[in-house]
Amino acid sequence: MNIDKAIELALDNIRKEGLTDIFTTPFEVSLLKNEHFRVLLSDQIKARINSNSLAGLKVYPISTSFFPKRMPMISVVPR
């Protein structure tokens, strides 16, 4: 599989499945419907992959992850 096809499949998957099943889909995912935006994004992804370096990918360690808090269970006792 070539890099262009891999990027196309990845963007299609993000558009279809979203980024996570924990959080709601951010509005940025809807931008993938715009063909001009998709082409710009695809070109940027390809350039970063072809840089052959982590710095070029702009991948940095994540120190924290945010998870939604559980809603507290509130019990209502009838009087």
C-alpha positions in Angstrom: 0.0 0.0 0.0 1.4 3.4 -0.9 1.4 6.3 1.6 -1.3 8.3 -0.3 -3.7 5.3 0.0 -2.9 4.8 3.7 -3.6 8.5 4.5 -6.8 8.3 2.5 -8.0 5.2 4.4 -6.9 6.8 7.8 -8.9 10.0 7.1 -11.9 8.0 5.9 -11.8 5.9 9.1 -11.6 9.0 11.3 -14.5 10.6 9.5 -16.6 7.4 9.9 -15.6 6.2 13.3 -14.4 9.4 15.0 -11.3 9.6 17.2 -12.4 7.8 20.4 -15.4 6.1 21.9 -15.0 7.9 25.2 -15.6 11.5 24.1 -18.0 13.1 21.7 -16.7 13.7 18.2 -15.0 17.1 18.0 -16.3 19.5 15.3 -12.9 19.3 13.6 -13.7 15.8 12.3 -16.5 17.4 10.3 -13.9 19.4 8.4 -12.9 16.2 6.7 -16.0 16.4 4.5 -14.4 19.4 2.8 -12.3 18.1 -0.1 -10.0 21.2 -0.1 -9.3 20.7 3.6 -8.7 17.0 3.1 -6.1 17.6 0.4 -4.3 20.2 2.6 -4.3 17.9 5.6 -3.2 14.9 3.5 -0.3 16.9 2.1 0.8 18.0 5.6 0.6 14.4 6.9 2.6 13.1 4.0 5.3 15.7 4.4 5.6 14.9 8.1 5.8 11.2 7.5 8.4 11.7 4.8 10.5 13.8 7.2 11.6 10.5 8.8 12.0 12.0 12.3 9.9 12.2 15.4 10.5 15.9 15.5 9.1 16.2 12.0 6.0 14.3 13.1 5.6 16.7 15.9 5.0 13.9 18.3 5.6 14.8 22.0 5.1 12.8 25.2 1.7 13.3 26.8 2.0 13.9 30.6 -1.7 13.6 31.3 -4.9 12.1 29.9 -8.3 13.6 30.5 -11.2 11.3 31.1 -14.8 12.3 31.7 -15.8 12.0 35.4 -18.5 9.6 36.3 -21.8 11.2 37.2 -22.3 10.6 40.9 -25.2 8.3 41.8 -27.8 10.3 43.6 -30.4 8.3 45.4 -33.6 9.9 46.2 -35.5 8.3 49.1 -39.2 8.9 49.0 -40.8 10.3 52.1 
